[in-house]
Each structure stands twice: as C-alpha cells, then as structure tokens.
Amino acid sequence: MLDVSALAENPEHVDIRNAVRAICDQFDDAYWRERDRTATFPHEFRKTIAEGGWLGIAMPEKYGGAELGITEAAIMMQTIGSSAGTFAACSTVHMNIFGPHAIVVHGTEDQRARMLPPLIRGENCACFGVTEPDAGLDTTQLKTRAVRDGDQYIVTGQKIWTSTAQQADRIVLLARTTPKEQCKRPSEGLSLFYTTLDRRYVEIREIHKMGRAAVDSNDLFMDGMPVPVEDRIGEEGMGFRYILDSLNPERILIAAEAVGIGRRALAKATRYANERVVFNRPIGKNQAIQHPLAESWAELYAAELMTLRAAALYDAGKPCGAEANAAKYLAAEAAFNACDRAVRVHGGMGYACEYDVERYFRESIITRLAPVSRELILCYLAERVLGLPKSY
C-alpha cells in the first residue's frame, strides 16, 4: 500500500503509527469485506486493539491508560482509518476515546476507579445514548426521562443511532431529570449517567443502513430501566454541560478518521491508475486521472493539518471549537472526494465489492452526516467566527 502520509512526525508519533498499523495489517480487506457482507461485528479486531492497550490511549495512567493527548489519539485513529477496516474499524474504538471523557473530568474517584479500568482493558463495551428521533442535533429537546426514586432513577424513553448497542453492556446516557418547563433554560435539567445497559428493560432494534454494516446502529426503547444514583456522573441537571466537554474531541477524532479513509482510497486509486493499461498506456498518464488524485492529496493534507491544529489547541487547554469543527468539515469533504474519485478511477470495477473502494465510499458518507452535519458546521463558523447573524 502506498504511504501517502504527508507529515514529518516526532518519534513517539511514528511509534504510535507503526504499532497501530502492525495490528491493523493483521486484518486485511478480505476480513473486512466479509464482516461488511455478513454484518458481523469485528470482535477479533477489537480484542486485539484492547490487548495492545490502545483503548486507554487518552485515559489516566492511574487506571491503566496511557494518559496521552487527543493529538496522539487522533494519530491512532487516522492510522486505523487508513487500514482496510476504514470507518468500521474506527467505530469499534472511538467511543472509548471521547465517550468516557465526562467520567475522567467530572466523575468521583470511586467512579473512575470502578468504571475506567474495565473499559480500558476491553472487558466492558459501552455505547453512547444521546440522540433521539424527535430532537436530532437539538440536544436540549431530549424527552427521555430519568425520575428519581430513592437511591435509583427510573429511565423511560427512546434513543436512536446508538452504535454498538448490540454488543454493549454499558451505556453513556443523557436523560432529563427535571422537566423542561421547570428549567430557566432548555439546556438545564439534563443529567448524565454511565450505567449497565439492562436488557430486561431495553429493547434494541438494529437499523439496517448503507455502510459500516460490520458495526451496528440501533434504536433503543427503555421502559422503566433502573439506574443507581451512584451511576450519575457529576451533579444532577448538569449533563448537557458535561456532554459539551466531549464534543470537540469527537469532532477531532472523526476528522482524523476521515483523513485516514481518504488516504486509503487515494492509495488504492493511485496504484490502480499505475497498473491499469488502456489504449497501450497506463490510465494514470492521463491528466483527467492525475489531476483529481493530486487534488485529493492536497485536500487531505490540508484537512490533516487543521485536525492536528485543533488537537494541539485542545491538549493545551485552549479554545478549539472553530478549529475542531473546521477540521471535521474539511476532512469529511476530502474523504468523500477521495473515495468518489477512487471508485471512478477504477471504472466499472470500482462498483465491484472485490476491489473494496465501493465499501470505502459507502463508509465515507457518514463522516459528512455525523456527529454534526456539514451545514450546521458552516452555520457555526459563520456565526462564531465571522460574526454573522444566527440563521435558525
């Protein structure tokens, strides 16, 4: 596979990339093609990543993590994204990076000691229960209720697009503990929990979708699920603020993954363009092939630089909202363009599963949609950076 990585990195970052790549190379396109075809979760891949200690890359060393930064996590996720598993492989891991962040920052010492080590070792698998059908990206409109009843809460409601819920035994859950009409602001009255996903009280329905079939997405229907008070993270009613702490890391990681996917597709397209001969010449000799691929190289490089800039700001404790959102936007667009071009360079064979670029293309689309749409990112930049009036 052609190495199109553009950055000269420090030795630690090179070591991270090489170690993660060595794991990913054990799982080739045939492995991921079969997982996609049969919609089978890649347990072997996740187990190998966990055994290597990578699930705790950004977790405190005290609990078994490596206590590295979002920069190092982004390098890891970009490397996974550039492997044969592309976004499906990333989706088995990235919940562990940003999801438990609220526990690290806002949890008690008892909660951190109880909750983090099993996640880092891969013994627990957590899903992220925030999005709801009627709320979408307007998190303040969540309707799932958690009603206090002595030393527990009783949770009732619905979540949607909850990844890995078929595999998960834990859930990071955002629910309303105070009715919205009793709050001064809609963002108040929401509480955050990390608790057991108790299937006696939860119905999980898988959503069949365009891409990333190897990693399930689900509707969750919770009916009276008990949650112990000690599983509430931080103060009651402050969950929305806690969730905000993980938004920028999530955008940075998605951006890194998208760059990885684009690099994988670009490498495949470049190799095919050199090998495929039509009219007695390699098709890569034609500028109609060369120029789009060269453009993708430039787009991916620019997106990578913005991603690492956002990660460096976050690790330094500085504001990075604009940079994190811009990174996610640029990387998703660059990945989509690279995957689209890879399919078209392959011609008719780009439509065939055996060449894999159609799988990369399908998986690249989600990076433009989640966790925030490209349009809302542009609105954010227009309002927060350029000072234009709010449009919605």
C-alpha positions in Angstrom: 0.0 0.0 0.0 1.4 3.4 -1.0 2.3 5.5 2.0 0.9 9.0 1.3 1.2 10.4 4.9 2.5 14.0 4.5 3.7 14.9 7.9 7.1 14.5 9.5 6.3 13.4 13.0 8.2 13.2 16.2 9.5 9.7 17.2 6.6 9.0 19.6 4.0 9.7 17.0 5.9 7.5 14.5 6.0 4.7 17.1 2.2 5.0 17.6 1.5 4.9 13.9 3.8 1.9 13.4 2.4 -0.1 16.3 -1.2 0.5 15.4 -0.6 -0.2 11.8 1.0 -3.5 12.7 -2.2 -4.5 14.4 -4.4 -3.3 11.6 -2.4 -5.1 9.0 -3.4 -8.4 10.6 -7.0 -7.7 9.3 -7.0 -7.3 5.6 -9.6 -6.2 3.0 -10.9 -9.8 2.8 -11.6 -9.8 6.6 -13.5 -6.5 6.5 -15.3 -7.3 3.2 -16.7 -10.4 4.8 -17.7 -8.5 8.0 -19.5 -6.0 5.9 -21.2 -8.6 3.7 -22.5 -10.5 6.7 -23.0 -7.6 9.0 -20.8 -9.3 11.6 -19.2 -7.3 14.4 -15.3 -7.5 14.2 -14.8 -8.9 17.7 -11.3 -10.2 16.8 -10.1 -6.8 15.8 -11.5 -5.0 18.9 -10.0 -7.7 21.1 -6.5 -7.2 19.5 -6.7 -3.5 19.9 -7.7 -3.8 23.5 -4.9 -6.3 24.2 -2.4 -3.8 22.8 -3.6 -1.2 25.4 -4.9 1.2 22.8 -8.4 1.6 24.2 -7.0 3.7 27.0 -4.7 5.9 25.0 -6.2 9.1 26.4 -7.2 7.7 29.8 -5.3 8.4 33.1 -2.3 6.2 33.7 -3.6 5.6 37.2 -6.5 3.5 35.9 -4.5 1.6 33.3 -4.5 4.2 30.4 -1.5 5.8 28.6 -2.5 9.3 29.6 -1.6 10.7 26.2 -3.4 13.6 24.4 -6.1 14.0 21.8 -3.2 14.6 19.3 -1.9 11.0 19.9 -5.4 9.6 19.9 -6.0 11.4 16.5 -2.9 9.8 15.1 -4.0 6.4 16.3 -7.5 6.9 14.8 -6.1 8.2 11.5 -4.0 5.1 11.3 -6.9 2.8 11.9 -9.0 4.8 9.4 -6.3 4.3 6.7 -6.4 0.5 7.3 -8.6 -2.0 5.4 -11.3 -1.6 8.0 -11.7 2.2 7.4 -14.6 3.7 9.4 -16.0 0.4 10.6 -12.7 -0.4 12.3 -12.7 3.1 13.8 -16.2 2.7 15.1 -15.1 -0.2 17.3 -12.7 2.0 19.1 -13.5 5.7 19.1 -16.3 5.6 21.7 -13.6 4.6 24.2 -11.7 7.8 23.4 -14.3 10.6 23.8 -17.3 8.8 25.4 -15.8 8.3 28.9 -14.3 11.8 29.0 -17.0 13.0 31.3 -16.1 10.3 33.8 -12.5 11.4 33.8 -13.3 15.1 34.3 -16.5 15.1 36.4 -16.7 11.6 38.0 -15.8 10.8 41.6 -12.6 8.9 42.5 -14.8 5.9 43.2 -16.5 6.2 39.8 -13.2 6.5 37.9 -11.7 3.5 39.7 -14.8 1.4 39.1 -15.7 2.4 35.6 -12.5 3.2 33.7 -10.3 0.1 34.1 -12.8 -2.4 32.6 -13.2 -0.1 29.6 -9.5 0.3 29.1 -9.0 -3.5 29.3 -11.8 -4.1 26.8 -13.9 -6.1 29.3 -16.7 -3.6 29.1 -18.2 -2.3 25.9 -20.1 1.0 26.1 -22.5 2.7 23.7 -23.5 6.4 23.6 -27.2 7.1 24.2 -27.8 10.8 23.4 -29.5 11.3 20.0 -33.3 10.9 19.9 -35.7 10.7 16.9 -37.6 14.0 17.6 -34.6 16.0 18.8 -31.8 15.3 16.3 -28.9 17.7 16.9 -31.1 19.9 19.2 -30.0 18.1 22.4 -31.9 20.4 24.7 -35.2 18.9 23.3 -34.5 15.4 24.6 -37.5 13.6 26.0 -36.0 10.6 27.7 -36.8 10.9 31.4 -34.9 9.7 34.5 -37.1 10.1 37.5 -35.5 9.8 41.0 -36.9 7.1 43.1 -35.0 6.7 46.3 -31.4 5.5 45.6 -32.1 5.0 41.9 -33.5 6.6 38.8 -36.2 5.1 36.6 -35.4 5.8 32.9 -38.0 5.7 30.2 -37.6 6.9 26.6 -36.1 6.3 23.2 -32.6 6.7 21.7 -31.6 6.4 18.0 -28.4 5.8 16.1 -26.8 4.2 19.1 -23.8 2.4 17.7 -22.6 -0.9 19.1 -25.6 -1.4 21.4 -26.0 -5.0 20.2 -22.5 -5.6 21.7 -22.6 -3.2 24.6 -23.0 -4.0 28.3 -22.8 -0.3 29.4 -24.3 3.0 28.2 -23.3 6.6 28.5 -26.8 8.0 28.8 -28.2 11.6 28.8 -31.7 12.0 30.2 -33.9 14.7 31.5 -34.2 14.7 35.3 -36.1 18.0 35.6 -39.0 18.8 33.2 -38.0 21.4 30.7 -40.9 23.7 31.7 -39.4 23.9 35.2 -35.9 25.0 34.0 -34.8 28.5 33.3 -33.0 27.3 30.1 -33.7 24.2 27.9 -30.1 23.1 28.5 -30.7 22.7 32.2 -32.3 19.7 33.9 -30.4 17.1 31.8 -28.2 14.5 33.7 -25.5 12.2 32.5 -25.2 8.6 33.6 -22.8 5.7 32.9 -24.6 2.5 33.8 -25.4 -1.0 32.9 -27.4 -1.5 29.7 -30.0 -3.7 31.3 -31.7 -5.7 28.5 -34.6 -6.6 30.8 -35.8 -3.1 30.4 -34.4 -2.1 27.0 -35.5 -3.3 23.5 -32.7 -2.9 20.9 -33.6 -2.8 17.3 -30.9 -2.7 14.7 -31.1 -0.1 11.9 -30.1 -1.5 8.5 -28.0 1.1 6.7 -26.0 2.0 3.7 -22.5 1.4 5.1 -20.5 0.3 8.1 -22.6 -2.9 8.3 -19.9 -4.5 10.5 -20.8 -2.1 13.3 -24.4 -2.0 14.4 -26.5 1.1 14.8 -29.7 0.9 16.8 -33.0 2.2 18.1 -33.2 1.8 21.9 -36.5 1.7 23.7 -36.1 2.0 27.5 -39.1 1.1 29.7 -38.6 1.7 33.4 -34.8 0.9 33.4 -33.4 1.3 36.9 -30.2 3.3 37.2 -28.4 3.6 40.6 -27.8 7.1 41.8 -24.0 6.2 42.1 -24.0 5.8 38.3 -24.9 9.5 37.8 -21.8 11.5 36.6 -21.4 14.8 38.4 -24.3 16.9 39.6 -27.9 16.3 38.7 -29.0 18.7 35.9 -25.5 19.4 34.6 -25.3 16.7 32.0 -25.6 19.0 29.0 -22.6 20.9 30.1 -20.7 17.7 30.6 -21.5 16.4 27.2 -20.2 19.6 25.7 -16.7 18.7 27.0 -16.6 15.7 24.7 -17.8 17.4 21.5 -14.6 18.9 20.3 -12.5 15.7 20.9 -15.2 13.8 19.0 -15.0 16.1 16.0 -11.2 15.9 16.0 -11.3 12.1 16.1 -13.9 11.9 13.3 -11.7 14.3 11.2 -8.7 12.1 11.8 -10.6 9.0 10.8 -11.9 10.7 7.7 -8.4 11.7 6.6 -7.4 8.0 7.1 -10.3 6.8 4.9 -9.4 9.3 2.2 -5.7 8.2 2.3 -6.7 4.6 1.9 -8.9 5.3 -1.1 -6.3 7.6 -2.7 -3.6 4.9 -2.3 -5.8 2.3 -3.9 -6.7 4.6 -6.8 -3.1 5.6 -7.4 -2.0 2.0 -7.5 -4.8 1.1 -9.9 -4.0 4.1 -12.1 -0.4 2.9 -12.4 -1.4 -0.7 -13.2 -4.4 -0.4 -15.4 -3.5 -0.1 -19.1 -5.9 1.1 -21.7 -5.0 2.1 -25.3 -1.5 0.8 -24.6 -0.8 3.3 -21.7 -1.5 3.3 -18.0 -4.6 5.4 -17.2 -2.5 7.3 -14.7 -0.8 9.0 -17.6 -4.0 10.9 -18.4 -4.5 14.3 -16.7 -8.1 13.5 -16.3 -7.0 10.8 -13.8 -3.9 12.6 -12.4 -5.5 16.0 -11.5 -8.4 14.7 -9.3 -6.0 12.4 -7.4 -3.5 15.2 -6.9 -6.3 17.5 -5.7 -7.3 14.8 -3.2 -3.7 14.6 -1.9 -3.8 18.4 -1.3 -7.2 18.3 0.3 -6.3 15.5 2.7 -3.1 17.2 3.7 -4.9 20.5 4.4 -7.5 18.6 6.5 -4.8 16.7 8.4 -3.1 20.0 9.3 -6.3 21.5 10.6 -7.1 18.3 12.6 -3.7 18.4 14.3 -4.0 22.1 14.9 -7.3 21.6 16.7 -5.9 18.7 18.7 -2.9 20.7 19.8 -5.1 23.5 21.0 -7.3 21.1 22.9 -4.3 19.4 24.5 -3.0 22.9 25.5 -6.4 23.7 27.2 -7.2 26.4 24.7 -10.4 27.1 22.9 -10.7 25.0 19.8 -14.3 25.0 18.8 -13.8 26.7 15.4 -10.8 24.6 14.5 -12.4 21.3 15.6 -15.5 22.0 13.5 -13.4 23.2 10.5 -11.3 20.0 10.8 -14.3 17.8 10.7 -15.8 19.7 7.8 -12.6 19.7 5.7 -11.7 16.1 6.4 -15.2 14.7 5.6 -15.3 16.6 2.3 -11.8 15.5 1.4 -12.5 11.8 2.3 -15.7 11.8 0.3 -14.0 13.3 -2.7 -11.1 10.9 -2.5 -13.4 7.9 -2.2 -15.6 9.1 -5.0 -12.6 9.6 -7.2 -11.2 6.2 -6.3 -14.4 4.5 -7.5 -14.4 6.4 -10.7 -10.7 5.7 -11.4 -11.5 2.0 -11.1 -14.3 2.4 -13.6 -16.7 -0.5 -13.7 -14.6 -2.4 -11.2 -15.0 0.4 -8.7 -18.6 -0.8 -8.4 -17.5 -4.4 -7.6 -17.1 -5.4 -4.0 -13.9 -7.3 -4.6 -12.0 -4.0 -5.2 -13.2 -2.5 -1.9 -13.3 1.1 -2.9 -17.1 1.0 -3.1 -17.0 0.0 0.6 -14.7 2.9 1.4 -17.1 5.2 -0.4 -20.2 4.0 1.5 -18.4 4.4 4.8 -17.1 7.9 3.9 -20.6 9.3 3.6 -21.3 9.0 7.3 -18.4 11.4 8.1 -20.4 14.2 6.3 -23.5 13.5 8.4 -22.4 12.7 11.9 -21.9 13.7 14.6 -22.9 17.1 13.2 -23.8 17.9 9.6 -21.6 20.0 7.3 -24.4 22.6 7.1 -24.5 23.1 10.8 -20.7 23.4 10.9 -20.9 26.2 8.3 -23.6 27.9 10.4 -21.3 27.6 13.5 -18.3 29.1 11.7 -20.4 31.9 10.1 -21.8 32.9 13.5 -19.0 32.3 15.9 -16.0 33.2 13.7 -17.3 35.6 11.2 -19.9 37.3 13.5 -22.8 36.8 11.1 -26.4 36.7 12.5 -27.8 33.3 13.5 -29.8 31.8 10.7 -32.0 29.4 12.6 
